[in-house]
Amino acid sequence: MFDLSYLIDPVYIATIIIFIIGLQRMSHPLTARSGIIWAGAAMLLATLVTFLTPALSNFALIALGIVIGGGFGYIAAKRVAMTDMPQMVAIYNGMGGGAAAGVAAVHLLGPVHFVTGSLAIVGGLIGAVSFSGSLVAFLKLQGWMRPRPVTFTGQQIVNMAVLALAVISGILVLFQPSWSPIPYTTALWLFFLLSLAFGILMALPIGGADMPVVISMFNAFTGLAVGLDGFSFATPNYAMVIAGIIVGAAGSLLTVLMARAMNRSVRNILFGAFGATEETGVQIQGSMKSVEPDDVAVMLAYADKVIIVPGYGMAVAQAQQKVKELMDQLENRGVLVKFGIHPVAGRMPGHMNVLLAEAGISYDHLFDRDEINPEFQSTDVVLVIGANDVVNPAAHREGSPLFGMPILDVEQAKNVIVLKRGQGRGFAGIENDLFYRDNTRMLYGDAKVSLGTVVQAVKKL
């Protein structure tokens, strides 16, 4: 049989280049779709060429794993609703971390060299934390677990104790000292179990409002774990190393940028338990004033400029198609329609952009916070659909937990219409000053139903 192993490294280099091209194309909404295809093709190429590795065996088991995993992923991706994309991203990212931990475990079951063993220990720790932490994020986003932070007395002490025990177990695995009271395999089991436990404990005090940052952070963890695993082989797997570095660097940068968008540190997001308790003792002047869909239709139809601010409530109601219908009706009447997108609106980076694009709304209608904020003063009507904390003027009030967070300054518009199911607070647990302003009206009900009624009313004008 021909030895084609000499092709592995050149093909890996080619896949690395394709990965970089794909990542570069993902940086812009208009080319993001093709960027994903480029990256997927690179991953397929890297997987296929790995079969040329000398002495590789168990081809049937490997093929079975690819068929089962690939088939499940294909079916799940085809069926998942766009509104459920954040939890899908979270769980698939966690699977990557779990796979990295599995690679480390296999490495540690054989003869352990100090350098490569150390890399496998660190990669296994980070991968296991990413897996279990991402699983908690999935459960919170899916609604199968309380979305608010879960806290208890002495939580950080317990967390650090579990992490310390995991590190100690890893050291015992690495050095295998003769005086160790724990057998090698037991220490290895303890290492991974404690690492998984730390990932769970790390994610529990993080609330739903911080999930975009957390998903990015665990994505960075997965990339770092994959990169370390790539170095842990006797002959480094450069495709794993470079791909891991790219994912780790991109995830880390995005994590920092998302944290800055909320004017908070990553440390505060991880350990601050933001949203665990609701703000009390604040007296807000004014009252919430409701409005009927017909009145909203008149305000929108005869406006010169309308800005729509989507939030997680739009995703829950799956109202993006109705938003597109409303935009089309208004533009047909000569109304200028724009969208204001806050960086952390929704439950993952770019969540609102993805939903609006899925509804057929072109990217040239979407503007980020810095671009759209100067325009609110000259806007006739702002339509807030399910957004809460990202439009809360309490961010300007010293002493508020939101103080200093950059928000969309929708309160500066002439009229603000807020679509909301009820009078509850957002994930941060803070009363929204905007709802009590004189220029704000509340349109209560399911956003999809409310927008449908508004659209029909606009058509009749």
C-alpha positions, 0 to 999 in steps of 0.5 A: 500500500502506498505511503502518503503520509508525506501529504499530511503536513502540506495539507494541514498548512493548506487547511490553516490558510483556509481557516484564516481566510474563513475567519477573515470572511466571518468578520463582516456580515455580508461574507460571514456565510461564505466564511463559515463554508470555507472554514467547514471545508478546511475542517473536512480536508483536515479530517480526511488527510488525518486518515493517512497517519501511519499506524492509524487503526480502528478505521471502522470505529472512527468512521462510525463516530463520524457518521453518527456525530456528523448525522446528528449535527446535520439533522440538529442544525437543519431543525434548530430554530434561529431563536434557539441558535445561542444554546446550539452554539453553546452546546456545540462549543462545549462538545469541542471542549469535551473532545479536547478533554477526551484527546488529553485523557487518551494521551494521559492513559499512555506513557507520560512525558513531562512536557507533553504530559503537562500540556495534556493536563492543562488542555484536559483541564481547560477542555473539561471546564469548557464542556461542563460550563457550556452545558450549564449555559445551554441549560440556562438558555434553553430554559431547563435551568434557572437563568438567574445566577445561582449563588450560595455562601462561600461559593468562591471558596468552594470553587477555588477549593475544587480547582485546587484539588483538580490541579493537585490531581493533575500533578499526581497524574503527571509525576506519579509519585511513589508516595501517592496514596491514590492509584494513577487511574483514580487520580486521572478520574478525579482530575477530570471529575473535579475539572468538570465540577469546576466548570459547572460551579464557574457557570452557575453564578453567571446570569442569562444577561451575561451569556453572550460574554460567557459563550465567547469565553468558553469558545476561547477555552475550547480553542486553547484546549485544542491548541494545547492538545495539538502540542501534546503529541510526540509530533505536534499536530499543526492543524490543531495547534493553529486552529486552536490558537485562532479560535482561542485568540478570536474568542478571547478578543470577543470576550473582552470586547463584549465585556467593554460593551457593558462597561464591566470587567471579565472578572466582574462577569465571572464572579459578580453574580450580576442579576442575582438580586433585584434592585430595591429602594429606588422610587421612579417618578411617573407611571407606565402608559399603555397604547393600542395597536391602531394608535401605534400604526398611526404614529409609525405610518406618519413618521419621517424616521423610525428606529427599531431596537430588537432584543431577546423578546423578539427572539422569544416571540419569533417576531422577526418576520413581522418586523420585516413586514412592518419595515416594508409597509413603512418604507412603502410609505416613504418612512426611513427605517433603521435598526439600532443593535446593541452589542449584547442584545440577545443571548450570543454575539450577533444574535439580533443580526442573525435573526434579522438577516434570516427574515430578509432584512439587509445589513445596510439597515443595521447600525451599532450603538455608536452609529445610531445613538446620535440619531435618536434625537431626530427620530420620530418613533423608536420601536423597542421590541423585547429589549430591556437592560440595553435601553435602560436609562438607569445606566446613567444613574450613579449607584445603579448596578447598570451605572456606566453601561453604554446603552442605546439612548432611545429615551431621547427620541420624540416617541418611544413604543415598547413591546413587552409581555408584561411589567416585569424587569429584565435579567439584571433585575433593575426597574427600567426608567424608560417605561415611566417616561412621558414620551414612552408608551407600552404595547403589551402582549406577544410581540409577534401578535402585536406586530401583526396587528400593527402591520394590518392597521398600517395597511388600512391607513 
